[in-house]
Amino acid sequence: MSVEKFGKYLLLEKLAVGGMAEIFLAKTSGSRGVEKFVVIKRILPKYSSDPNFIEMFVEEAKLNVNLSHSNIAQIFDFGIDGSQLYIAMEHVAGKNLRQLIKQSPDSKLSIEHSLYVIIEAAKGLDCAHRSTEKSSGELLNIVHRDISPQNIMVSFEGEVKVIDFGIAKSGSDELPEVTRIQEPQDDEATKSTFHELEATKTGELKGKFTYMAPEQAIGAKVDLRTDVFCLGIVLWELLSGKRLYKCISEIKTLEKAQAAEIPELPENIPQRLKEITSKALTKSIDERYQSMGEFLKDLTIFFHQTYPAFLEQNFAEEIKSLFQNDIEATSSKLVDFSKIKVLDTDKNKEETSEDRTQVSTLSAPIPINSQVRSSERPRKRRVIRRKRKRVK
């Protein structure tokens, strides 16, 4: 098994490579051998000297470090090793919402489970929208801009977490120009369990065409209400079992996003829920919900009135039953990764962050060089025998 030593982290497995960064499952060791699994997002070497990409990456770290909520994947560390910037994030053992949908019976979640996921995601986004700069107390006005099923994680314990604020913007950011960007394919086998990364460059329209608010699709100013629309798209798709904007060509998809014509939901959807979804998906930004908190409030009231017997543990049990094999495989993999030890030798200490570190799965590490220098060979102990004097 080949792993890489990167600063204080051990990179165990590459999960994904995106437009500007690569994602790894990693671990770090604390005092007395305490280990923690994390996800490392590391800027690609070809962008290490590009000030625009570095600024974007640093901005992501600055935004994320202010976010602390149970429904947001947490940031633990941010730094640079050698010439490569990185962010250490919470490791969420689970699947993204797109994968959960595909694994569910008939590729569709129940109404109550759909609402639960959206409500939990809305809680995280509402926290992000209300977050402030720790040093000044000023409102950051963070807009995620990339809400989609791929960026909503559901852990094997039923926890819901919003991930990848990588293209999030604060109120002071400049608006991007509208240019073409390649939309990801739907082959989930090639996508990360933790993140779906897209090529996103400075000056390009940022986000996924299939989950864009109309103002975002035409390159107009975006704000907190843009995320309301994007989460509304995810809710509409969960309730209908269909894709809202998906077309063969990305140009057609973008045109649909700009038009924002929303079909009627199926008849089995309660009328009040239709009204809530429709308000979130109003094309006019001034007529839709004015905050994620307002959207969350109406969803929560409807949810508790309609499903008073709902228990979070029932949702968790459903997730465990759907992904039993994946849970066992993940658990086994983490056990194996826990056994990997870094060989802390003088040679390894002199290596740079780009060098590979040899590892052993044995509890006691073996030397990198099996040949022992003559000067390092143990010396034979001399045994001096003294003659006893005879006593006359």
C-alpha positions in Angstrom: 0.0 0.0 0.0 1.5 3.3 -1.1 0.8 6.4 1.1 2.3 9.8 1.2 3.6 11.9 4.1 2.4 15.4 3.7 3.4 17.7 6.6 1.9 16.3 9.8 -0.6 14.2 7.8 -0.4 10.8 6.2 -2.3 10.7 2.9 -4.0 7.3 2.7 -6.2 7.3 -0.4 -6.9 9.7 -3.2 -10.6 10.3 -3.4 -11.0 12.8 -6.2 -9.2 15.3 -8.5 -10.9 18.5 -9.5 -10.2 21.7 -11.3 -7.9 23.2 -8.8 -7.4 20.7 -6.0 -7.1 17.0 -5.2 -8.9 15.3 -2.3 -7.4 12.7 0.0 -8.5 10.6 2.9 -5.8 11.2 5.5 -5.0 10.8 9.2 -3.0 12.7 11.7 -1.5 11.5 15.0 -1.8 13.3 18.3 -0.1 12.8 21.6 0.1 9.2 22.9 -0.7 7.8 19.5 -4.2 9.2 19.3 -5.2 9.3 15.6 -7.9 11.2 13.7 -9.1 10.6 10.2 -9.6 13.8 8.1 -10.1 14.8 4.5 -7.3 16.9 2.9 -8.0 19.2 0.1 -4.7 20.1 -1.5 -4.1 22.6 -4.3 -2.7 21.0 -7.5 1.0 21.5 -8.1 0.4 23.3 -11.5 -1.5 26.0 -9.6 0.9 26.4 -6.8 2.5 29.5 -8.4 -0.7 31.0 -9.7 -1.7 33.9 -7.4 -5.4 33.9 -8.6 -5.9 30.2 -7.6 -4.0 30.6 -4.4 -6.1 33.7 -3.5 -9.3 31.7 -4.2 -8.1 28.8 -2.1 -7.1 31.0 0.8 -10.4 32.8 0.6 -12.2 29.4 1.0 -10.2 28.7 4.1 -11.0 32.1 5.6 -14.7 31.6 4.9 -14.8 28.1 6.2 -13.0 28.8 9.4 -15.8 31.0 10.5 -18.4 28.2 10.0 -19.2 26.0 13.0 -22.4 24.0 12.8 -23.4 20.3 13.1 -24.8 20.5 9.5 -21.6 21.9 8.0 -18.5 19.7 7.4 -16.0 21.4 9.7 -12.5 22.8 8.8 -9.8 21.7 11.3 -6.7 23.1 9.8 -5.3 25.3 7.0 -1.7 25.7 6.0 1.1 25.2 3.5 3.5 22.3 3.2 6.4 22.9 0.8 4.7 25.0 -1.9 1.3 23.4 -1.7 -1.7 24.9 0.2 -4.1 22.6 1.9 -7.3 22.5 4.0 -7.9 19.7 6.5 -11.7 19.0 6.7 -14.0 16.7 8.7 -14.2 13.2 7.4 -17.8 12.3 6.8 -18.2 8.5 6.5 -21.2 8.2 4.3 -22.6 9.0 0.8 -23.7 12.2 -0.9 -27.4 12.8 -1.6 -27.1 11.8 -5.3 -25.7 8.4 -4.3 -28.4 8.0 -1.6 -31.2 8.7 -4.2 -29.8 6.1 -6.6 -29.5 3.5 -3.8 -33.1 4.1 -2.6 -36.0 1.9 -3.8 -37.2 3.2 -7.2 -34.4 5.8 -7.0 -36.6 8.0 -4.8 -36.7 9.0 -1.2 -40.0 9.2 0.8 -41.5 12.6 1.3 -40.6 12.7 5.0 -37.0 11.6 4.4 -36.7 14.2 1.6 -38.0 16.9 3.9 -35.7 15.9 6.7 -32.6 16.1 4.5 -33.6 19.5 3.1 -34.4 20.9 6.6 -31.0 19.7 8.0 -29.2 21.2 5.0 -31.1 24.4 5.4 -30.0 24.6 9.0 -26.4 24.5 7.9 -26.9 27.1 5.2 -28.8 29.4 7.5 -25.9 29.3 9.9 -23.5 30.1 7.1 -25.6 33.0 5.9 -25.7 34.5 9.4 -22.0 33.9 10.2 -19.8 36.8 11.2 -16.1 37.6 11.1 -14.7 36.5 14.5 -12.4 39.5 14.9 -14.8 42.2 13.9 -18.2 40.8 14.4 -19.2 41.9 10.9 -21.7 39.8 8.9 -19.9 37.9 6.2 -23.0 37.3 3.9 -21.6 34.0 2.7 -23.4 32.6 -0.4 -22.6 28.9 -1.1 -23.5 29.2 -4.9 -23.1 25.4 -5.5 -25.9 23.7 -3.6 -26.6 20.3 -5.2 -27.1 16.7 -4.2 -23.4 16.1 -4.6 -22.6 18.7 -2.0 -25.0 17.4 0.6 -23.5 14.5 2.6 -25.5 12.0 4.5 -23.4 10.0 7.0 -24.0 6.3 7.7 -25.4 7.6 11.1 -28.0 9.7 9.4 -26.3 13.0 9.8 -26.7 15.6 7.1 -23.9 18.0 6.3 -23.3 20.6 3.6 -19.9 20.4 2.1 -17.6 22.2 -0.3 -17.9 26.0 0.2 -15.0 26.1 -2.4 -16.7 28.7 -4.6 -18.6 30.4 -1.8 -18.6 34.2 -2.0 -18.9 36.9 0.7 -20.7 40.2 0.1 -17.4 41.9 -0.9 -16.5 39.6 -3.8 -16.5 40.7 -7.4 -19.1 39.2 -9.7 -17.8 36.6 -12.2 -18.2 36.9 -16.0 -20.5 34.4 -17.8 -18.4 31.9 -19.7 -18.8 28.3 -20.5 -17.9 25.6 -18.1 -18.0 21.8 -18.5 -20.7 20.1 -16.6 -19.8 16.9 -14.8 -21.0 13.5 -16.1 -23.5 11.4 -14.1 -21.2 8.4 -13.8 -21.2 8.1 -10.0 -18.6 5.4 -10.1 -16.0 7.9 -10.9 -17.1 10.5 -8.3 -15.8 10.8 -4.8 -17.9 9.7 -1.8 -17.0 13.0 -0.2 -16.8 15.6 -2.9 -17.6 16.4 -6.5 -15.2 18.9 -7.8 -15.6 20.9 -11.0 -13.3 23.0 -13.1 -13.9 26.4 -11.7 -11.7 29.3 -12.7 -11.6 33.0 -12.1 -13.8 34.8 -14.6 -16.0 31.7 -15.2 -19.7 31.1 -14.3 -19.3 29.3 -11.0 -21.5 26.4 -10.0 -23.5 23.6 -11.7 -25.8 24.7 -14.5 -28.4 22.1 -13.3 -28.6 23.7 -9.9 -28.4 27.5 -10.7 -30.8 30.2 -9.7 -31.8 32.4 -12.7 -29.8 35.4 -11.5 -26.8 33.2 -11.2 -27.3 31.7 -14.6 -27.3 35.2 -16.3 -24.3 36.4 -14.3 -26.2 38.9 -12.3 -25.6 39.7 -8.6 -26.2 36.8 -6.3 -27.0 37.0 -2.6 -28.3 34.7 0.2 -31.6 34.2 -1.6 -29.7 32.5 -4.5 -29.0 29.6 -2.1 -32.7 29.4 -1.3 -33.5 28.8 -5.0 -30.7 26.2 -5.4 -31.9 24.3 -2.3 -35.4 24.6 -3.7 -34.3 22.8 -6.9 -32.9 19.9 -4.8 -36.3 19.7 -2.9 -38.3 19.8 -6.2 -36.2 16.9 -7.6 -36.6 14.9 -4.4 -40.4 15.3 -4.4 -40.8 14.7 -8.2 -38.2 12.0 -8.7 -37.1 13.9 -11.8 -34.3 16.3 -12.8 -35.4 19.9 -13.3 -33.0 21.3 -15.8 -31.1 18.3 -17.1 -30.6 18.5 -20.9 -28.2 16.8 -23.4 -26.3 19.9 -24.1 -25.0 22.3 -21.4 -26.1 25.3 -23.4 -29.8 24.1 -23.3 -29.4 23.4 -19.6 -28.1 26.9 -19.0 -31.0 28.4 -21.0 -33.5 26.4 -18.9 -31.8 27.7 -15.7 -32.1 31.3 -17.0 -35.8 30.9 -17.9 -36.5 29.2 -14.5 -39.8 27.6 -15.7 -40.8 25.2 -12.9 -43.2 22.3 -13.8 -46.0 21.4 -11.4 -45.2 18.8 -8.7 -47.1 15.4 -8.8 -50.6 15.3 -7.3 -49.5 13.1 -4.4 -47.5 16.1 -2.9 -49.5 18.0 -0.2 -50.7 21.4 -1.4 -48.9 23.3 1.4 -45.6 21.6 0.5 -46.2 22.6 -3.2 -46.7 26.2 -2.1 -43.5 26.2 0.0 -41.5 24.7 -2.8 -43.0 27.1 -5.4 -42.1 30.2 -3.2 -38.5 29.0 -2.9 -38.3 28.6 -6.7 -39.9 32.0 -7.6 -37.9 33.5 -10.5 -38.1 37.0 -9.0 -35.5 37.2 -6.2 -37.7 39.8 -4.4 -40.7 37.5 -4.3 -39.0 34.3 -3.2 -38.1 33.6 0.5 -36.0 36.5 1.7 -33.8 34.3 3.8 -32.9 30.7 4.4 -34.4 31.1 7.9 -37.8 31.9 6.4 -37.6 28.9 4.1 -36.5 26.7 7.0 -39.3 27.9 9.3 -42.1 27.0 6.9 -40.5 23.6 6.1 -40.1 22.8 9.8 -43.7 23.7 10.7 -45.1 21.7 7.9 -42.8 18.8 8.7 -43.8 18.5 12.4 -47.5 19.0 11.6 -47.5 16.3 8.9 -45.1 13.8 10.4 -45.3 14.2 14.2 -44.1 10.6 14.8 -40.9 11.0 12.8 -37.7 10.0 14.6 -34.1 10.7 13.4 -33.1 7.2 14.5 -35.5 5.7 12.0 -33.8 7.7 9.2 -30.4 6.5 10.4 -31.6 2.9 10.4 -32.8 3.3 6.8 -29.4 4.6 5.8 -27.7 1.7 7.5 -30.0 -0.9 5.8 -29.4 0.7 2.4 -25.6 0.8 2.7 -24.8 -2.2 4.9 -22.2 -3.5 2.6 -20.6 -0.1 2.2 -20.5 0.5 5.9 -18.7 -2.8 6.5 -16.2 -2.1 3.7 -15.6 1.4 5.0 -15.1 0.1 8.5 -12.7 -2.6 7.4 -10.7 0.0 5.3 -10.4 2.3 8.2 -9.2 -0.5 10.5 -6.5 -1.3 7.9 -5.5 2.3 7.6 -5.2 2.6 11.4 -2.5 -0.1 11.3 -0.3 1.9 8.9 2.7 3.5 10.7 5.1 6.0 9.3 8.8 5.1 9.5 10.3 8.0 11.4 13.9 7.7 10.4 16.6 10.4 9.8 16.2 9.8 6.1 12.5 10.5 6.2 13.0 13.6 8.2 15.2 15.0 5.5 12.7 14.3 2.7 10.5 17.1 1.3 6.7 17.1 1.2 6.9 15.8 -2.4 8.8 12.7 -1.4 7.1 9.4 -0.7 7.4 7.9 2.8 7.8 4.2 3.2 5.4 2.6 5.6 4.8 -0.7 7.2 1.5 -2.3 8.4 3.4 -3.9 11.2 3.1 -2.6 14.7 6.8 -2.2 15.0 8.3 -0.3 12.0 11.2 -1.9 10.2 14.3 0.1 9.0 14.2 1.5 5.4 17.7 0.2 4.8 18.1 -3.3 5.9 21.9 -3.2 5.7 23.5 -2.1 8.9 26.7 0.0 8.8 29.7 -1.4 10.5 29.9 1.6 12.8 26.3 0.9 13.8 26.8 -2.8 14.6 26.5 -3.7 18.2 29.8 -4.1 19.9 30.7 -7.3 21.7 31.0 -6.9 25.4 34.4 -7.8 26.7 34.4 -10.0 29.7 37.4 -9.5 31.8 38.1 -12.2 34.3 40.2 -11.4 37.2 42.2 -14.1 38.9 41.3 -14.6 42.5 44.1 -14.4 44.9 44.6 -17.5 47.0 44.3 -17.0 50.7 47.1 -18.7 52.5 
